[in-house]
Structure formats: C-alpha cells, structure tokens
C-alpha cells in the first residue's frame, strides 16, 4: 500500500484532522478546496474508512482517524527532521568516528583531539585504527571516517586536504658518535645500525632505494611497531632512525634526541587528511575533521607546510 501513498496526502490528512474544515485546510496547504476534497476521497479509499464525517457545518474525525492522528504527527515530524538541514550541535551528537593513521599520530596528536571532543561533544565516540596502505583502495568499505598518511601526490577517488610536507632526516641520541658531525655522509648513515618503526605505513622505503642507487645498503638491526618503543631504544643505544622531519622535531623536543639532514633522498613527503566523498557535506563529519586538521596543523606535523 505504501507504494501508492503520496506524502502530500498524509500532510493533507494531518491538517484536515487539526482543522476539521475543508476550506481552512485548503488555506493552510495553499491549494483549492476541490483539491482537498479529492485528496480526502483518496484517503478514505486507502484507509477504508470515512475518516471525517459531516456533523452539521463541521467535520468530525472517526475513531480510526483519531487513532492515526498522533502517529501521523510523529511520522511527519521525523520525515521533516530527516530531510531538513538542521544545524549541527556537538553537545547532542551521538556518533562514533573511526580515525586511522600511524601510531605517531595516535600518540602525539589524537590525545589533543580527544581532549577537545570530550568537553565539547561528550557523546561522540572515537575509535582509532592503525593505517594500512591497502585501506586507500577500499576506503568506502573500511569503515574509516578520517585517515592521515603520507603519499607522493594528491590521493585519487577520495576527498582530501594537504596537511604539510617535509623530508627525511636521521634521528639519534644526543650521545651518538654521529651527533658530533654537523653534516652526515651517505657512508656514515649506511654504516650505522638502523632502527625501523613498522606500524602505520611506509615512512622510509625511499631511503633504501636511494642508498642502493649510490651503492650502499644499510642494516636494520631492530624493528619495533611503535614510536614510544623506538624512542627508548634510541636513547639507550647507538642506533639511528630515518624519519620524516616533523616526527624528529616533536620527538627531540621531549627526549634527549638530535637529528641531522641526510645527503640523499631529496624527495618531498606530502601528508594528507582523507575521507570518503560521501562525508563532504555531513555536518558532524565536518566538525570532527576540522578538529583533527587543526590539531595536526598546530603540531610540527606541518613543519614543511608551504
């Protein structure tokens, strides 16, 4: 039966039950009295009930019509809410947002986002997932609302905004022998024992390619999944780690670490905040992505922002 019901009929029935008068209903709906009469006839046929019966100069709702009235009001109200462009209120929003990135972002940037969200939007839930490169090809099916990662060019088939850019540097402890040099050679870097963070995407594969082209190969002696573990290893050993400059800047602020530019791999790392285009105009998504973007831009994440 629903396939045969015009929404205008339900709106007309709603007004008819409030007014119990054809001409006043016509005035409110801005249609003719004859049109209202035709709609009432259609409604009577659909409902198999007279709905409104004449009692002198007025119309009186039938018991069936009265039983429908509250449900009809709620139904039309829900439909209006569904299609209306309501302003977003973070205080009343109840939604989960899935954010994906490297563990560096999770450790050093997501806490700032959470601290703002918990005070401004207490009913919003945030779930973090470690970014994997294959997520990009199946973004819509991944369940991810926002992702940040390093890509050489603007990503295709998703919406995105560029956060910043930088280059790779060599990070080490302040007591490392290489820290005595203002500039490092390819030979020195290749000869050092290297530490690699494996979680959250590829940050240094271009280093190996550049060294190979120069006839060198580095030894990666330790692999750890998290930056927190990497920092502890660096502070207590003579390992070095090739990382993007924005990461080196932040890590060296809080720990006894130093970094130096590398004389090879002059490729620029570009960082993107990405989301599926279906969320472009979603007000809740716009709100949360502005929070994430601002937190990233205010950090050293955008150390090389142009």
C-alpha positions in Angstrom: 0.0 0.0 0.0 2.8 2.4 0.8 3.8 2.4 -2.9 0.5 4.1 -3.7 0.6 6.8 -1.0 1.6 10.3 -1.9 3.3 12.1 1.0 1.1 15.1 0.2 -1.9 13.0 1.1 -0.6 12.4 4.6 0.2 16.1 5.1 -3.3 16.9 4.0 -4.8 14.4 6.3 -2.7 15.8 9.2 -4.1 19.3 8.5 -7.6 18.1 8.0 -7.6 16.4 11.4 -6.4 19.5 13.0 -8.8 21.9 11.3 -11.8 19.6 10.7 -12.7 22.1 7.9 -12.1 21.8 4.2 -11.7 25.5 3.4 -9.3 26.2 6.3 -7.3 23.1 5.3 -7.1 24.4 1.7 -5.9 27.8 3.0 -3.1 26.2 5.1 -2.0 24.0 2.3 -2.3 26.7 -0.3 -4.4 24.6 -2.6 -8.0 24.7 -3.7 -11.0 23.3 -1.7 -11.7 20.9 -4.6 -8.2 19.6 -4.4 -8.6 19.0 -0.6 -11.9 17.2 -1.3 -10.2 15.0 -3.9 -7.4 14.1 -1.5 -9.9 13.3 1.2 -11.7 10.9 -1.2 -8.4 9.2 -1.9 -7.5 8.9 1.7 -10.9 7.4 2.5 -10.4 4.7 -0.2 -6.8 4.0 1.0 -7.8 3.7 4.7 -11.2 2.0 4.0 -12.7 4.5 6.5 -14.6 7.8 6.1 -12.0 9.5 8.4 -14.1 12.7 8.7 -17.9 12.7 8.7 -20.1 15.7 8.5 -21.9 16.9 11.6 -23.9 20.0 10.6 -21.4 22.6 9.3 -18.3 20.8 10.6 -16.4 17.6 10.1 -15.9 15.1 12.9 -13.0 12.6 12.9 -13.8 9.0 13.1 -12.2 6.8 15.9 -9.9 5.4 13.2 -8.8 8.9 12.2 -8.2 9.9 15.8 -6.1 6.8 16.4 -4.0 7.8 13.4 -3.5 11.4 14.4 -0.6 11.2 16.9 1.2 8.6 14.8 0.8 10.8 11.8 2.2 13.8 13.6 5.2 11.9 14.7 5.8 10.4 11.3 5.7 13.7 9.5 7.9 15.3 12.2 10.5 12.5 11.7 10.4 13.0 8.0 10.9 16.7 8.3 13.9 16.1 10.6 15.2 13.6 8.1 15.3 16.0 5.1 15.9 19.3 6.9 19.3 20.9 7.1 19.5 21.2 10.8 22.5 23.0 12.4 25.0 20.6 14.0 25.1 20.7 17.8 28.2 18.8 19.1 26.6 18.6 22.6 23.8 16.4 21.4 25.6 14.4 18.7 25.8 10.7 19.4 28.1 9.1 16.9 31.2 7.0 16.6 34.1 8.3 14.4 36.8 5.9 13.2 40.2 7.6 12.7 43.1 5.9 11.1 46.8 6.9 10.9 50.3 5.9 12.0 50.9 5.2 15.7 52.8 8.5 15.8 49.6 10.4 15.2 47.8 8.2 17.7 50.4 9.0 20.4 51.1 12.7 19.8 48.0 14.2 18.0 44.9 12.1 18.8 45.1 12.9 22.5 44.7 16.6 21.7 41.7 15.9 19.5 40.1 13.7 22.3 40.6 16.4 24.9 38.6 18.8 22.8 35.9 16.3 21.8 35.3 15.1 25.3 34.5 18.6 26.6 32.6 19.9 23.5 30.9 16.7 22.3 30.7 14.3 25.3 28.5 11.7 23.4 30.9 11.3 20.4 33.0 8.2 20.5 36.4 8.0 18.8 37.9 4.7 17.6 41.5 4.5 16.3 42.8 2.1 13.7 46.3 1.7 12.6 46.6 2.8 8.9 47.4 0.2 6.4 48.2 1.2 2.7 45.6 -1.1 1.3 42.9 0.8 3.1 43.1 3.5 0.4 41.7 1.2 -2.4 38.7 0.2 -0.2 38.1 3.4 1.7 34.3 3.1 1.5 34.2 -0.4 2.9 36.9 0.2 5.5 34.5 1.9 8.0 37.0 4.7 8.4 35.8 8.3 8.7 39.1 10.1 8.6 42.6 9.0 7.7 46.0 10.6 7.6 49.0 9.3 5.8 52.0 10.2 3.6 51.5 10.0 -0.2 53.7 11.4 -3.0 50.7 13.0 -4.8 47.1 14.0 -4.0 45.1 10.8 -3.5 42.5 9.8 -6.1 38.9 8.8 -5.5 38.8 10.3 -2.0 38.3 13.8 -0.6 41.5 15.2 1.0 43.3 18.3 2.2 47.1 18.7 2.3 48.4 19.0 5.9 52.0 19.7 5.2 55.2 18.4 3.7 58.8 17.7 4.8 61.8 15.5 4.1 63.6 12.6 5.8 66.2 13.2 8.5 68.4 11.0 10.6 67.4 10.8 14.3 69.7 9.7 17.1 70.6 10.1 20.7 72.5 13.2 21.8 75.3 10.9 22.9 75.6 9.2 19.5 79.0 9.4 17.8 77.4 10.8 14.6 75.9 13.7 16.6 79.4 15.3 16.6 79.1 15.9 12.9 77.1 18.9 11.5 76.6 17.1 8.2 76.5 13.3 7.6 77.7 11.4 4.6 76.0 8.6 2.9 78.8 6.3 4.0 78.2 7.3 7.7 74.5 6.7 7.5 74.8 3.4 5.7 77.4 2.1 8.2 75.2 2.9 11.2 72.9 0.4 12.8 69.4 1.3 12.0 66.1 1.1 13.9 62.8 0.9 12.0 59.2 1.6 13.1 56.9 -0.9 11.3 53.5 0.3 12.3 51.2 2.5 10.3 52.5 2.6 6.8 55.8 3.1 4.9 57.9 6.0 6.0 61.4 5.2 4.8 61.5 2.8 1.8 62.8 5.6 -0.4 65.9 5.7 1.8 66.8 2.2 0.9 66.2 2.9 -2.8 68.4 6.0 -2.7 71.2 4.2 -0.9 71.1 1.3 -3.3 71.5 3.7 -6.2 74.6 5.1 -4.5 76.0 1.6 -4.0 75.2 1.3 -0.3 72.9 -0.9 1.8 72.0 -0.2 5.4 71.5 -2.7 8.2 68.2 -2.6 10.0 69.1 -4.2 13.4 65.9 -3.5 15.3 62.2 -3.3 14.2 59.5 -2.2 16.6 55.9 -1.4 15.9 55.6 1.8 18.0 57.4 5.1 18.2 57.3 5.0 22.0 59.5 1.9 21.9 61.7 3.4 19.2 62.5 6.4 21.3 63.5 4.2 24.3 65.8 2.2 22.1 67.4 5.3 20.5 68.1 6.9 23.9 69.9 3.9 25.2 71.9 2.8 22.1 73.9 3.9 19.1 71.1 3.1 16.7 69.8 5.7 14.3 66.4 6.1 12.7 65.4 7.7 9.4 62.1 9.5 10.0 60.2 12.5 8.5 61.4 15.8 9.9 58.1 16.6 11.6 58.4 13.5 13.7 62.0 14.2 14.5 61.1 17.7 15.6 58.5 16.5 18.1 60.5 13.6 19.4 63.6 15.7 20.0 61.5 18.3 22.0 60.7 15.8 24.8 63.7 13.4 24.7 67.5 13.5 24.6 67.5 13.2 20.8 69.0 15.1 17.9 68.6 14.9 14.1 70.6 15.7 11.0 69.6 16.1 7.4 70.6 13.3 5.1 72.6 13.9 1.9 70.4 11.7 -0.3 66.7 11.1 -0.9 65.6 14.6 -1.6 62.0 13.5 -2.3 59.3 15.6 -0.6 56.9 13.8 1.8 53.4 15.1 1.4 50.8 14.5 4.2 47.1 14.3 3.6 43.9 14.1 5.7 41.5 12.0 3.7 37.8 11.0 3.9 35.2 9.4 1.6 33.4 12.0 -0.6 30.0 10.9 0.9 31.0 12.8 4.0 31.8 16.1 2.2 28.7 17.9 3.4 28.0 15.9 6.6 27.9 18.4 9.4 29.1 16.1 12.1 32.0 14.9 9.9 32.9 18.5 9.0 33.1 19.3 12.7 35.3 16.3 13.7 37.6 16.7 10.7 38.2 20.4 11.4 39.2 19.4 14.9 41.7 16.8 13.6 43.0 19.1 10.9 43.6 21.9 13.3 45.4 19.6 15.8 47.7 18.4 13.0 48.4 21.9 11.6 49.2 23.2 15.1 51.7 20.5 15.7 55.0 20.1 14.0 53.2 17.8 11.6 53.2 20.7 9.2 56.8 21.7 9.8 57.3 22.0 6.0 54.0 23.5 5.2 54.1 25.7 2.1 
